[in-house]
Amino acid sequence: MRGAWRRFSTFAGTGALLLASSGFALAWQGSTAAKPPLPAFPARPQLDTASYPDCREAYQKIAAPFDKATAINRCTVAIDTYYAQKMLPYREAMIAYQNRLSALYSEKVGGQMRYSAETQADFYQRIMAEHAASDPEGENLAAYRGIEARYQTDRAYLADRFCFNTGCNGYPVPASAVPAPVTEQAVVGDSSGKGKKDDKRKQADADGGKKTCKKARKRGGAIGGLIGSVAGSAAGLDGVGTAISGLFGAVLVGEIACQLDEKEQKVAAEATIAVTQKEAVGATAEWKSPTREGVSGSSTITALNTEPNGSKCLAITDIAIVEGEETRVSKRMCRKKAGEPYSIMA
């Protein structure tokens, strides 16, 4: 009968119901219909653990205490660089990975009519399991936690060995690092030696100050990385003393501080503090010596980042110009929470 619906018997195994109307047919294939494929998980970030610097014991092959300290600083800079360039980006990548997982379900599967409720629920459980495994305490970050523990252990060890070889943090200054006393000798042709002993002593003190500063400069800016609250004499920087070990030590590096008198250290430290308060890449604060002509400098922020634990860190370049000679040193300053002052970390 034309225009009427007729039902045909189904073939075994096909589960098909054929309906005919006005010469057109519609086929429905129930349980045998092909299910659309689920989207693949994004690639999980991998931490490069093989390139972690294996240098913490390298200093033991060196004899002189200050040369040991140089090697210790070099290793400290190396592991800090690994932390900044490998570990921090990996943590940020894992956070982004978790966000992509969440978006994968909410945008591609959840609420999509082409997937059955059972399929959506199963995919959701898989997404949640992978998301949880990618949390800081999850199994996907086991390698990161291992490297983090190694980094923290190595850094504490290196800081302790630095002080052992320079005489800070309660350790005595190594005997071989103590400068020989200046002896008073009469000038040939002057039977009394009077009038020239004081001049010789002053010249020796001046030369000693230059030597220690040159020694710090030769070792590089890394000394500043660990000096923090280390007394000047303990790091081979006689003449700086309590100025570095006090307020200024938290913001000045030894390689620059050793060239400045106490008033100059103060204005240099104030410049660093001023620039940290700006917290902007490119921010610069300049200073001039209140006691000497031609002595000046500046502090400039070259990078800013926030670590996964919430600490904010700045990369700062210090410049000091003394007697026409420029000294340029980079330092890393961090603070744990807003409102706290920045201090040198490495």
C-alpha angles and dihedrals in degrees: 000000000000116000092016128114116244126189119216126203115258126242117244113267097008099090087204126148115198120203123188125198129164090345096307126111131206121200125202121189104192117186096007095063113122113252116231113249119257118239117262121248115257117257111276115236116249125214117229100229095160094073096055105129111256096200109110094110097039091100091066091074089063125082110201116075096227091046087051088052090052091054091046091052091047091054091045090054090048095053092042089053090051089050092051098041102035113018101042095046089048092055090048090049091052091052089051088047091056090049091052090051091054092047091048092062099037095046104032109028116010112091093003110139093211089070121067120238089250092053092048092050092049092049090048091055091051091049092050092049092052091044092053092046088056094056117109090265095039126112093252090066097048091109091048092051090050092052091043090055091047092049094050092046093047093048094050090047093049092048090052093048090048090057092044090057097041104033106250136131093035098316118124118248107261111256093235090055096055111100116239114256118258109250122214112236128172118241115251110260093026109093094193101037088210118145093027103059092075091047091052092048092050092048091049091051091049092048090047091054092051092048094052091048091048088048090054091046091051091053090052136227092308090088087065089053093067102023095089103130094359114128114247095239091051091060095045093264102119114184095038095075120139094007091072095035091055133048097328095052091075093060109022128074118224096236090066100029092057090064095053135074119232096270091049090049088054096054091042090052091048090054091054092048090049093052093048089057090060092056093194130123109250095025111141135190120191130202138191130204114260090202109037136045117236096021115119143129149167145223121222130184109230100172141011129195141161118225123221091256090059097256115140117218134191130200107216131186116209122200126192124182114198122171090343094307118118122212117191120190132172122215137178119227126186142177128198099217140009114280095030119111121252118248135185114275104169 
